[in-house]
């Protein structure tokens, strides 16, 4: 039986075992707890544990799919690396949080047949989503980047799904997750002798676009070029037009802990539009007027702010591009043409 098939059988068996065990536990807890409120609290806690457990199983499945879908063109590794500490972590054994680095997973993709005796350009590719992960949605993008000859590292920065509750609740949107992406770049430069530290770039879409922008603004010495597709650009404006459910993710106790009108400055600090004065490297921005996730007004504000600062950059606003928020991550003709523009931009600055 192929490795991927064996992996799926194992994963499905593990899921079934977890569900059976969880059901048995819930029955026992129901017997032991008489007060209804106490029983409900226990069931909610059990449901939360099972939700995180299932996300971890789903991540294992996706790991197998990466090898199946990209393994023919890329040598793939999944590395576990230290990055900057989690300030909200509970100290143990008297070891303060600042002495204990956050430990992050990252995918490393190296084109098969790459001449490792030479130096090659590196791309950091952070995923999107408030709580998401680097899943095989990006398969075709990674395959194309392998054909372009890039070494790619995709950080599963703090807050990503599939690694348990502590990893999930370490989220720091527009904050320390950016440091995680930079740490991924530094790890690749220090560890992979065939990576050229002088030709590192960063690209991302949506929330990943926000990370790409902030990393480029704050670390012009570490990145030579950046691409931001449909990027989250202004969290203050975003909190105004988004839903309560979305806003609740940011005001959660384990995250910012406040809504925007309670701490406007904190939301400004995490927003690219309020950091444009720091741009010092080539930048390309794409968006579309029919984006139902990151409204075009956010990106238009970013573009206007960059122009007001006299910054040189490239941008394109597509008019109602098919696919909206996902328009140039899809498999359509327009998407492929748009990505070719991205790759041409990166090549000008990273392959020279």
Secondary structure, DSSP 8 states (H G I E B T S, - for coil): --HHHHHHHHHHHHHHHHHHHHHHHHHHHHHH--SHHHHHHHHHHHHHHHHHHHHHHHHHHHHHHHHHHHTTTEEEEEEEEEEEE-TTS--BTTB-GGGSEEEEEEEEEEETT--TTS-EEEEE----SSS----GGGHHHHHHHHHTT-EEEEEE-TT-SSS-HHHHHT--TTTHHHHHHHHHHHHHHHH-TTEEEEEEEEEEETHHHHHHHHHHHH-TTT-SEEEEES----HHHHHHHS-HHHHHHHHSTTTT-S-GGG-HHHHHHT-GGGSGGG--SEEEEEEETT-SSS-HHHHHHHHHHHHHTT---EEEEESS-TTGGGTTTSSSHHHHHHHHHHHHHHHHHH--
